[in-house]
Amino acid sequence: MLEEQGKDDKYSVHYHLRAPHGLINDPNGLVYFNKQYHVFFQWNPEGTTHENKTWGHAVSDDLIEWDYLEPALKPTDWFDKNGCYSGSAFEKDGKLYLFYTGNVRNAEGGRESYQCLAVSEDGVHFEKKGPLFEHPKMYTAHLRDPKIWKEDETYWMVLGAQTEDLKGTALVYRSPDILNWTFEGEFMDALPDFGYMWECPDVLKLENKDVFVFSPQGIEPEGVMYQNIFQTGYVLGQFQDGKFHSDNEDFVEMDRGFEFYAPQSFKDDKGRTIVFGWMGAMPPEEEAAVPTIKDGWIHHLSLPREVKVQNNRLIQQPVDELKLLRLQSSDILGYISQIEKVRFNTPEQEIECVWKEEPASFAWTLRNEVAVSYEAAEKQLTVERTNWLTSKRETRSVYLDAPLTALRVFLEDSSMELYVNGGREVFSLRYFNEQRTDLWEWQNDNWKEHVSQLTVHELKKTVILN
């Protein structure tokens, strides 16, 4: 187990899962195994750049307190010498199987990718088995991020890919025994010319619908949509006979904020489908300016979210265990008409606001930095922050498909997640501001009308291990 040290730098996060130090990106190998939650993640333990990718490893009994173990996979073999890239986990016969992409730069500087396997009996120590199959023809070396699931007696693997004419797609493989794989072709026919690469594909087998989640690169902005450097979204449909059949070919962004990317799902012992994402993906020049680099770390994962499909919409809600973070709860509904602002005791806060009828247009300001506004006539919700590289204000917005009825906000010293209307929409973002305060303020009192619940929870700081 890694050495434990206190860590409370200027922009620290305390209940979001982050790497002990260095750079973290994609969540990998999410699984419930041996009565614990296992979260693996892309990790550079030697710096804050996208190099030396290992599989970091954290375990938890409750999705709240995390212990960090030694890395599960390191780039030490010919087939992964330049990085153990993203992948997934699967339990079979009491063993834990990790599937990942080995990244290799050959002598000429070209890229090679290998889809690899490692196996463990205790979930801690892994034996690499090497590549599983040859690289398929007609696709570039941008082939990565294997996700495994099982239906009946068949194991399936979906991979993010790029065609030789530089179009994003996903490939599917089949196996009778999780070891021997056969190429079945492209995963779906819809969404032609949708970016130049699809990363981190995932198939959510939910009670009433299948959901294909993936992260396309190279999508041009369209109105308020697709505003980030790379996008993450989903398509509803059904996976049948080796092919995903979409309901309507609509790609819906999974998170409307600034940094959410590369999510992965798993089922736990309670039958829930839970997702973690990465916070976050950002342009290289913005990443290089993130203030936490001087403290030796950068990025973190999202909160764990339980996902369901309701009324043809992917619903994301913070797992119930997060309520265990609450130290002190203040019901301020009876006082809200008399006050002009709320002062937080600590940066770690949760706000629950529910309206019995749609509120009029309003604007909140959280910690003198993040603005949350609602335009009732257009049902438009907008989140605004200051870009830490340019010092300019920037926004992300969504047009709701129903009037605003609920907001649930999770705050940390440099991170925020906003769940709208019970998780029908979500905004995730980082923020860094020298002049941030401990205040929640508002420009007018319009939002106070029709409020039926207003609670502020002070949240505890969980242990960070280094």
LUMTI-676634 format. One record per residue (C-alpha): x, y, z; chain. Coordinates in nm, 2 decimals. Each point is the difference from the previous one (the first is absolute). Example, Ala and Ser with C-alpha at 12.3 -4.5 7.8 and 13.67 -1.06 7.14 Angstrom:
2
{atom {1.23, -0.45, 0.78}, A}
{atom {0.14, 0.34, -0.07}, A}
//
This chain:
466
{atom {0.00, 0.00, 0.00}, A}
{atom {0.13, 0.35, -0.08}, A}
{atom {0.13, 0.22, 0.27}, A}
{atom {-0.27, 0.22, 0.16}, A}
{atom {0.06, 0.37, 0.04}, A}
{atom {-0.22, 0.30, 0.06}, A}
{atom {-0.07, 0.21, -0.31}, A}
{atom {-0.17, 0.33, 0.01}, A}
{atom {0.14, 0.22, -0.27}, A}
{atom {-0.17, 0.32, -0.12}, A}
{atom {-0.24, -0.16, -0.25}, A}
{atom {-0.02, -0.35, 0.15}, A}
{atom {-0.30, -0.23, -0.05}, A}
{atom {-0.10, -0.23, 0.29}, A}
{atom {-0.29, -0.22, -0.09}, A}
{atom {0.06, -0.03, -0.37}, A}
{atom {0.23, -0.29, -0.08}, A}
{atom {0.34, 0.13, -0.13}, A}
{atom {0.34, -0.15, -0.04}, A}
{atom {0.24, 0.02, 0.30}, A}
{atom {0.23, 0.22, -0.22}, A}
{atom {0.08, 0.05, -0.36}, A}
{atom {-0.26, -0.01, -0.28}, A}
{atom {-0.32, -0.20, -0.01}, A}
{atom {-0.22, -0.04, -0.30}, A}
{atom {-0.25, -0.28, -0.12}, A}
{atom {-0.16, -0.22, 0.26}, A}
{atom {0.08, -0.36, -0.09}, A}
{atom {-0.10, -0.35, 0.11}, A}
{atom {-0.29, 0.10, 0.22}, A}
{atom {-0.12, -0.31, 0.18}, A}
{atom {-0.15, -0.13, 0.33}, A}
{atom {0.23, -0.29, 0.09}, A}
{atom {0.07, -0.18, 0.33}, A}
{atom {-0.26, 0.21, 0.18}, A}
{atom {0.18, 0.33, -0.09}, A}
{atom {-0.04, 0.27, -0.26}, A}
{atom {0.31, 0.01, -0.23}, A}
{atom {0.07, 0.31, -0.20}, A}
{atom {0.31, -0.01, -0.23}, A}
{atom {0.10, 0.31, -0.18}, A}
{atom {0.25, 0.14, -0.25}, A}
{atom {0.28, 0.14, 0.21}, A}
{atom {0.34, 0.16, -0.06}, A}
{atom {0.16, -0.04, 0.35}, A}
{atom {0.31, 0.18, -0.11}, A}
{atom {-0.14, 0.33, -0.12}, A}
{atom {-0.30, 0.21, -0.12}, A}
{atom {0.04, -0.08, -0.37}, A}
{atom {-0.17, -0.26, -0.22}, A}
{atom {0.30, -0.24, 0.02}, A}
{atom {0.09, -0.33, 0.18}, A}
{atom {-0.36, -0.11, 0.02}, A}
{atom {-0.05, -0.27, 0.27}, A}
{atom {-0.32, -0.14, 0.15}, A}
{atom {-0.04, 0.17, 0.33}, A}
{atom {-0.22, -0.20, 0.25}, A}
{atom {-0.23, 0.11, 0.28}, A}
{atom {-0.24, -0.22, 0.20}, A}
{atom {-0.30, 0.09, 0.22}, A}
{atom {-0.26, -0.17, 0.22}, A}
{atom {-0.25, 0.28, -0.04}, A}
{atom {0.09, 0.22, -0.30}, A}
{atom {0.09, 0.27, 0.25}, A}
{atom {0.33, -0.09, 0.17}, A}
{atom {0.27, -0.12, -0.24}, A}
{atom {0.33, -0.18, 0.05}, A}
{atom {0.26, 0.03, -0.27}, A}
{atom {0.19, -0.32, -0.09}, A}
{atom {0.31, -0.04, -0.20}, A}
{atom {-0.05, 0.03, -0.38}, A}
{atom {-0.16, -0.30, -0.16}, A}
{atom {0.16, 0.03, -0.34}, A}
{atom {0.33, 0.17, -0.09}, A}
{atom {0.14, 0.06, -0.36}, A}
{atom {0.28, -0.25, 0.03}, A}
{atom {-0.05, -0.25, -0.29}, A}
{atom {0.05, 0.02, -0.37}, A}
{atom {-0.37, 0.02, -0.07}, A}
{atom {-0.07, 0.29, 0.24}, A}
{atom {0.34, 0.17, 0.04}, A}
{atom {-0.13, 0.35, -0.07}, A}
{atom {-0.31, -0.02, 0.21}, A}
{atom {-0.27, -0.24, 0.14}, A}
{atom {-0.29, 0.18, -0.15}, A}
{atom {-0.37, -0.02, 0.10}, A}
{atom {-0.22, -0.31, 0.03}, A}
{atom {-0.24, -0.19, 0.22}, A}
{atom {-0.03, -0.28, 0.25}, A}
{atom {-0.20, -0.32, 0.02}, A}
{atom {-0.04, -0.26, 0.27}, A}
{atom {-0.01, -0.36, -0.10}, A}
{atom {0.03, -0.31, 0.22}, A}
{atom {0.13, 0.20, 0.29}, A}
{atom {0.28, 0.17, -0.20}, A}
{atom {0.02, 0.36, -0.12}, A}
{atom {0.08, 0.05, -0.36}, A}
{atom {0.14, 0.34, -0.11}, A}
{atom {-0.03, 0.09, -0.37}, A}
{atom {0.21, 0.30, -0.12}, A}
{atom {0.17, 0.15, -0.30}, A}
{atom {0.38, -0.02, -0.01}, A}
{atom {0.14, 0.31, -0.17}, A}
{atom {0.33, -0.03, -0.19}, A}
{atom {0.21, 0.24, -0.19}, A}
{atom {0.21, -0.19, -0.25}, A}
{atom {0.36, 0.08, -0.12}, A}
{atom {-0.14, 0.23, -0.27}, A}
{atom {-0.21, 0.19, 0.25}, A}
{atom {-0.33, -0.15, -0.13}, A}
{atom {-0.28, -0.12, 0.23}, A}
{atom {-0.08, -0.36, 0.07}, A}
{atom {-0.29, -0.12, 0.22}, A}
{atom {-0.06, -0.34, 0.15}, A}
{atom {-0.31, -0.12, 0.19}, A}
{atom {0.13, -0.17, 0.30}, A}
{atom {-0.10, -0.21, 0.30}, A}
{atom {0.12, -0.03, 0.36}, A}
{atom {-0.15, -0.23, 0.26}, A}
{atom {-0.01, 0.00, 0.38}, A}
{atom {-0.13, -0.24, 0.27}, A}
{atom {0.00, 0.26, 0.28}, A}
{atom {-0.09, 0.32, -0.18}, A}
{atom {0.34, 0.16, 0.10}, A}
{atom {0.28, -0.19, -0.19}, A}
{atom {-0.04, -0.05, -0.37}, A}
{atom {0.17, -0.22, -0.25}, A}
{atom {0.02, 0.13, -0.35}, A}
{atom {-0.10, -0.24, -0.28}, A}
{atom {0.09, 0.22, -0.29}, A}
{atom {-0.19, 0.09, -0.32}, A}
{atom {-0.32, -0.19, -0.07}, A}
{atom {-0.03, 0.03, -0.38}, A}
{atom {0.15, 0.16, -0.31}, A}
{atom {-0.08, 0.35, -0.10}, A}
{atom {-0.30, 0.01, -0.24}, A}
{atom {0.05, 0.11, -0.36}, A}
{atom {-0.15, 0.33, -0.13}, A}
{atom {0.05, 0.18, 0.33}, A}
{atom {0.28, 0.22, 0.13}, A}
{atom {0.21, -0.05, 0.31}, A}
{atom {-0.26, 0.21, 0.18}, A}
{atom {-0.17, -0.30, 0.14}, A}
{atom {-0.05, -0.01, 0.38}, A}
{atom {-0.20, -0.01, 0.32}, A}
{atom {-0.15, -0.35, 0.00}, A}
{atom {-0.33, -0.04, 0.20}, A}
{atom {-0.12, -0.35, 0.08}, A}
{atom {-0.34, -0.13, 0.09}, A}
{atom {-0.19, -0.33, -0.01}, A}
{atom {-0.34, -0.10, -0.14}, A}
{atom {-0.12, -0.36, 0.05}, A}
{atom {0.31, -0.21, -0.08}, A}
{atom {0.18, 0.25, -0.22}, A}
{atom {0.26, 0.26, 0.10}, A}
{atom {0.01, 0.32, -0.20}, A}
{atom {0.26, 0.27, -0.05}, A}
{atom {-0.05, 0.35, -0.14}, A}
{atom {0.30, 0.21, -0.11}, A}
{atom {0.04, 0.36, -0.10}, A}
{atom {0.15, 0.03, -0.35}, A}
{atom {0.09, 0.21, -0.30}, A}
{atom {-0.04, -0.11, -0.36}, A}
{atom {0.28, 0.03, -0.25}, A}
{atom {-0.18, 0.31, -0.14}, A}
{atom {0.02, 0.15, 0.35}, A}
{atom {-0.37, -0.04, 0.11}, A}
{atom {-0.09, -0.09, 0.35}, A}
{atom {-0.18, -0.33, 0.06}, A}
{atom {-0.02, -0.29, 0.25}, A}
{atom {0.08, -0.37, -0.06}, A}
{atom {-0.15, -0.31, 0.17}, A}
{atom {0.16, -0.33, 0.08}, A}
{atom {-0.16, -0.33, 0.12}, A}
{atom {0.14, -0.27, 0.23}, A}
{atom {-0.13, -0.33, 0.14}, A}
{atom {0.25, -0.01, 0.29}, A}
{atom {0.13, 0.36, 0.06}, A}
{atom {0.34, -0.11, -0.14}, A}
{atom {-0.05, -0.06, -0.38}, A}
{atom {-0.15, 0.28, -0.19}, A}
{atom {-0.15, 0.03, -0.35}, A}
{atom {-0.05, 0.33, -0.19}, A}
{atom {-0.37, 0.06, -0.08}, A}
{atom {0.02, 0.33, -0.18}, A}
{atom {-0.11, 0.36, 0.08}, A}
{atom {-0.22, 0.04, 0.31}, A}
{atom {-0.26, 0.22, -0.16}, A}
{atom {-0.08, 0.15, -0.34}, A}
{atom {-0.15, 0.33, 0.10}, A}
{atom {0.17, 0.33, 0.06}, A}
{atom {0.22, 0.01, -0.31}, A}
{atom {0.28, 0.26, -0.01}, A}
{atom {-0.04, 0.07, 0.37}, A}
{atom {0.35, 0.11, 0.10}, A}
{atom {0.34, -0.15, -0.08}, A}
{atom {0.03, -0.23, 0.30}, A}
{atom {-0.24, -0.17, 0.25}, A}
{atom {0.16, -0.05, 0.34}, A}
{atom {-0.11, -0.20, 0.31}, A}
{atom {-0.31, -0.18, -0.14}, A}
{atom {-0.23, -0.16, 0.26}, A}
{atom {-0.33, -0.20, -0.02}, A}
{atom {-0.24, 0.05, 0.29}, A}
{atom {-0.24, -0.29, 0.03}, A}
{atom {-0.28, 0.17, 0.19}, A}
{atom {-0.34, -0.14, 0.10}, A}
{atom {-0.20, 0.14, -0.28}, A}
{atom {0.26, 0.11, -0.26}, A}
{atom {0.35, -0.04, -0.13}, A}
{atom {0.22, 0.31, 0.00}, A}
{atom {0.31, 0.05, -0.21}, A}
{atom {0.23, 0.26, 0.16}, A}
{atom {0.31, 0.13, -0.17}, A}
{atom {0.23, 0.30, -0.03}, A}
{atom {0.04, 0.12, -0.36}, A}
{atom {0.28, 0.24, -0.09}, A}
{atom {-0.02, 0.26, -0.28}, A}
{atom {-0.37, 0.11, 0.04}, A}
{atom {-0.06, 0.36, -0.10}, A}
{atom {-0.20, 0.23, 0.23}, A}
{atom {-0.37, 0.02, -0.08}, A}
{atom {-0.20, 0.26, 0.19}, A}
{atom {0.05, -0.06, 0.37}, A}
{atom {0.11, -0.36, -0.07}, A}
{atom {0.35, -0.15, -0.05}, A}
{atom {0.18, 0.30, 0.16}, A}
{atom {0.29, -0.20, 0.16}, A}
{atom {0.32, -0.12, -0.16}, A}
{atom {-0.14, -0.35, -0.01}, A}
{atom {-0.36, -0.12, 0.07}, A}
{atom {-0.16, -0.29, 0.19}, A}
{atom {-0.35, -0.12, -0.07}, A}
{atom {-0.23, -0.29, -0.05}, A}
{atom {-0.24, -0.16, -0.25}, A}
{atom {-0.31, -0.20, 0.12}, A}
{atom {-0.08, -0.33, -0.18}, A}
{atom {0.05, -0.38, 0.02}, A}
{atom {0.31, -0.22, -0.04}, A}
{atom {-0.10, -0.31, -0.18}, A}
{atom {0.20, -0.27, -0.19}, A}
{atom {0.32, 0.20, 0.01}, A}
{atom {-0.14, 0.33, -0.11}, A}
{atom {-0.14, 0.31, 0.17}, A}
{atom {-0.33, 0.12, -0.15}, A}
{atom {-0.07, 0.36, 0.10}, A}
{atom {-0.35, 0.12, 0.07}, A}
{atom {0.04, 0.33, -0.19}, A}
{atom {0.37, 0.06, -0.05}, A}
{atom {0.00, 0.30, 0.24}, A}
{atom {0.32, 0.06, 0.18}, A}
{atom {-0.07, 0.17, 0.34}, A}
{atom {0.27, 0.16, 0.20}, A}
{atom {0.03, -0.18, 0.33}, A}
{atom {0.13, 0.30, 0.20}, A}
{atom {-0.06, 0.37, -0.10}, A}
{atom {0.30, 0.14, 0.19}, A}
{atom {0.36, 0.07, -0.09}, A}
{atom {0.23, -0.30, 0.08}, A}
{atom {-0.20, -0.33, 0.03}, A}
{atom {0.14, -0.27, -0.23}, A}
{atom {0.08, -0.37, -0.05}, A}
{atom {-0.26, -0.15, 0.25}, A}
{atom {-0.02, -0.37, 0.08}, A}
{atom {-0.28, -0.20, 0.16}, A}
{atom {-0.03, -0.31, 0.21}, A}
{atom {-0.26, -0.20, 0.19}, A}
{atom {0.04, -0.04, 0.38}, A}
{atom {-0.12, -0.26, 0.24}, A}
{atom {-0.33, 0.19, 0.04}, A}
{atom {-0.07, -0.02, -0.38}, A}
{atom {0.06, 0.37, -0.05}, A}
{atom {0.17, 0.13, -0.31}, A}
{atom {0.25, 0.26, 0.12}, A}
{atom {0.21, 0.23, -0.21}, A}
{atom {0.32, 0.20, 0.07}, A}
{atom {0.14, 0.25, -0.25}, A}
{atom {0.31, 0.21, -0.03}, A}
{atom {0.02, 0.37, 0.10}, A}
{atom {0.15, 0.07, -0.22}, A}
{atom {0.08, 0.04, -0.36}, A}
{atom {0.11, 0.35, -0.11}, A}
{atom {0.22, 0.17, -0.26}, A}
{atom {0.37, -0.06, 0.06}, A}
{atom {0.08, 0.36, 0.06}, A}
{atom {-0.28, 0.02, 0.26}, A}
{atom {0.12, -0.32, 0.16}, A}
{atom {0.36, 0.13, 0.03}, A}
{atom {-0.14, 0.31, 0.19}, A}
{atom {-0.20, -0.20, 0.26}, A}
{atom {0.12, 0.14, 0.34}, A}
{atom {0.02, -0.33, 0.18}, A}
{atom {0.30, -0.10, -0.22}, A}
{atom {0.22, 0.19, 0.23}, A}
{atom {-0.12, -0.22, 0.29}, A}
{atom {0.09, -0.32, -0.20}, A}
{atom {-0.35, -0.12, -0.12}, A}
{atom {-0.26, 0.07, -0.26}, A}
{atom {-0.36, -0.12, -0.07}, A}
{atom {-0.24, -0.23, 0.18}, A}
{atom {-0.29, -0.23, -0.07}, A}
{atom {-0.37, 0.09, 0.02}, A}
{atom {-0.22, -0.11, 0.28}, A}
{atom {-0.14, -0.35, -0.04}, A}
{atom {-0.34, 0.02, -0.17}, A}
{atom {-0.27, -0.25, -0.02}, A}
{atom {-0.15, -0.01, -0.35}, A}
{atom {-0.34, -0.10, -0.13}, A}
{atom {-0.22, 0.07, -0.31}, A}
{atom {-0.33, 0.17, 0.06}, A}
{atom {-0.22, 0.14, -0.27}, A}
{atom {0.27, -0.05, -0.26}, A}
{atom {0.25, 0.19, 0.20}, A}
{atom {0.32, -0.11, 0.18}, A}
{atom {-0.05, 0.11, 0.36}, A}
{atom {0.32, 0.05, 0.22}, A}
{atom {-0.03, 0.04, 0.37}, A}
{atom {0.27, 0.00, 0.27}, A}
{atom {0.01, -0.34, 0.18}, A}
{atom {-0.19, -0.01, 0.33}, A}
{atom {0.32, -0.06, 0.19}, A}
{atom {0.11, 0.36, -0.06}, A}
{atom {-0.26, 0.09, 0.27}, A}
{atom {0.25, -0.14, 0.24}, A}
{atom {0.22, 0.30, -0.07}, A}
{atom {-0.25, 0.23, 0.17}, A}
{atom {0.14, 0.14, 0.33}, A}
{atom {-0.26, 0.26, 0.07}, A}
{atom {-0.33, 0.08, -0.18}, A}
{atom {-0.17, 0.34, 0.01}, A}
{atom {-0.36, 0.03, -0.12}, A}
{atom {-0.02, 0.37, -0.09}, A}
{atom {-0.34, 0.00, -0.18}, A}
{atom {-0.16, 0.19, 0.29}, A}
{atom {0.27, 0.27, -0.01}, A}
{atom {0.06, 0.05, -0.37}, A}
{atom {-0.24, 0.29, -0.04}, A}
{atom {0.19, 0.19, 0.27}, A}
{atom {0.36, -0.05, -0.12}, A}
{atom {0.20, 0.14, -0.29}, A}
{atom {0.29, -0.26, -0.01}, A}
{atom {0.12, -0.32, 0.16}, A}
{atom {0.35, -0.03, 0.15}, A}
{atom {0.15, -0.35, -0.01}, A}
{atom {0.22, -0.12, 0.29}, A}
{atom {0.22, -0.20, -0.24}, A}
{atom {0.04, -0.04, -0.37}, A}
{atom {-0.14, -0.36, 0.01}, A}
{atom {-0.38, 0.06, -0.03}, A}
{atom {-0.31, -0.16, -0.15}, A}
{atom {-0.31, 0.21, -0.09}, A}
{atom {-0.34, -0.15, -0.06}, A}
{atom {-0.26, 0.23, -0.14}, A}
{atom {-0.35, -0.12, -0.12}, A}
{atom {-0.28, 0.21, -0.14}, A}
{atom {-0.37, -0.10, 0.00}, A}
{atom {-0.05, 0.22, -0.30}, A}
{atom {0.24, 0.13, -0.26}, A}
{atom {0.20, 0.30, 0.13}, A}
{atom {0.03, 0.33, -0.18}, A}
{atom {0.34, 0.08, -0.16}, A}
{atom {0.28, 0.03, 0.24}, A}
{atom {0.38, 0.00, 0.05}, A}
{atom {0.21, -0.15, 0.28}, A}
{atom {0.36, 0.07, 0.07}, A}
{atom {0.20, -0.26, 0.19}, A}
{atom {0.32, 0.09, 0.17}, A}
{atom {0.04, 0.32, -0.20}, A}
{atom {0.09, -0.22, -0.31}, A}
{atom {-0.26, -0.24, -0.14}, A}
{atom {-0.33, 0.16, -0.12}, A}
{atom {-0.31, -0.22, -0.05}, A}
{atom {-0.28, 0.17, -0.18}, A}
{atom {-0.35, -0.10, -0.13}, A}
{atom {-0.20, 0.17, -0.28}, A}
{atom {-0.35, -0.12, 0.06}, A}
{atom {-0.14, 0.11, -0.34}, A}
{atom {0.24, -0.23, -0.19}, A}
{atom {0.05, -0.25, 0.28}, A}
{atom {0.37, 0.06, -0.04}, A}
{atom {0.25, -0.08, 0.28}, A}
{atom {0.35, 0.15, -0.02}, A}
{atom {0.31, -0.05, 0.20}, A}
{atom {0.28, 0.26, -0.02}, A}
{atom {0.35, 0.01, 0.13}, A}
{atom {0.33, 0.18, -0.05}, A}
{atom {0.25, -0.17, -0.23}, A}
{atom {0.32, -0.02, 0.20}, A}
{atom {0.23, 0.04, -0.30}, A}
{atom {-0.17, 0.29, -0.18}, A}
{atom {-0.18, 0.16, 0.30}, A}
{atom {-0.31, 0.03, -0.22}, A}
{atom {-0.35, -0.12, 0.11}, A}
{atom {-0.13, -0.30, -0.19}, A}
{atom {-0.33, -0.19, 0.01}, A}
{atom {-0.17, -0.33, -0.06}, A}
{atom {-0.37, -0.03, -0.05}, A}
{atom {-0.29, -0.24, -0.06}, A}
{atom {-0.36, 0.05, -0.10}, A}
{atom {-0.20, -0.22, 0.24}, A}
{atom {-0.28, -0.22, -0.14}, A}
{atom {-0.21, 0.09, 0.31}, A}
{atom {-0.03, 0.29, 0.24}, A}
{atom {0.27, 0.02, 0.27}, A}
{atom {-0.12, -0.17, 0.32}, A}
{atom {0.32, -0.10, 0.18}, A}
{atom {0.37, 0.08, 0.04}, A}
{atom {0.25, -0.20, 0.20}, A}
{atom {0.35, 0.15, 0.02}, A}
{atom {0.32, -0.16, 0.13}, A}
{atom {0.28, 0.25, 0.08}, A}
{atom {0.37, -0.04, 0.07}, A}
{atom {0.28, 0.25, 0.01}, A}
{atom {0.06, -0.03, -0.38}, A}
{atom {-0.27, -0.23, -0.12}, A}
{atom {-0.38, 0.00, -0.05}, A}
{atom {-0.26, -0.24, -0.12}, A}
{atom {-0.36, 0.12, -0.06}, A}
{atom {-0.29, -0.25, -0.04}, A}
{atom {-0.31, 0.14, -0.17}, A}
{atom {-0.36, -0.13, 0.03}, A}
{atom {0.10, -0.32, 0.18}, A}
{atom {0.30, -0.07, -0.23}, A}
{atom {-0.16, 0.06, -0.34}, A}
{atom {0.28, 0.24, -0.06}, A}
{atom {0.34, 0.03, 0.17}, A}
{atom {0.28, 0.26, -0.01}, A}
{atom {0.35, -0.07, 0.12}, A}
{atom {0.28, 0.25, 0.02}, A}
{atom {0.33, 0.11, 0.16}, A}
{atom {0.05, 0.36, 0.11}, A}
{atom {0.30, 0.19, 0.13}, A}
{atom {-0.04, 0.35, 0.14}, A}
{atom {0.24, 0.19, 0.23}, A}
{atom {-0.30, 0.22, 0.11}, A}
{atom {-0.24, -0.28, 0.08}, A}
{atom {-0.21, 0.04, 0.31}, A}
{atom {-0.21, -0.22, 0.23}, A}
{atom {-0.32, 0.16, -0.12}, A}
{atom {-0.31, -0.11, -0.20}, A}
{atom {-0.16, 0.32, -0.13}, A}
{atom {-0.28, 0.09, -0.25}, A}
{atom {-0.09, 0.30, -0.21}, A}
{atom {-0.37, 0.00, 0.08}, A}
{atom {-0.25, -0.19, 0.21}, A}
{atom {-0.21, -0.15, -0.29}, A}
{atom {0.12, -0.35, 0.06}, A}
{atom {-0.12, 0.00, 0.36}, A}
{atom {-0.37, -0.02, -0.11}, A}
{atom {-0.14, -0.35, -0.01}, A}
{atom {0.30, -0.16, 0.18}, A}
{atom {-0.12, -0.31, 0.19}, A}
{atom {0.34, -0.12, 0.13}, A}
{atom {0.32, 0.18, 0.06}, A}
{atom {0.28, -0.18, 0.19}, A}
{atom {0.37, 0.06, 0.03}, A}
{atom {0.22, -0.28, 0.11}, A}
{atom {0.36, 0.04, 0.13}, A}
{atom {0.20, -0.29, -0.13}, A}
{atom {0.29, -0.17, 0.16}, A}
{atom {0.35, -0.04, -0.15}, A}
{atom {0.09, -0.35, -0.07}, A}
{atom {0.35, -0.14, 0.03}, A}
{atom {0.25, 0.07, -0.28}, A}
{atom {0.29, -0.24, -0.01}, A}
{atom {0.34, 0.08, -0.16}, A}
//
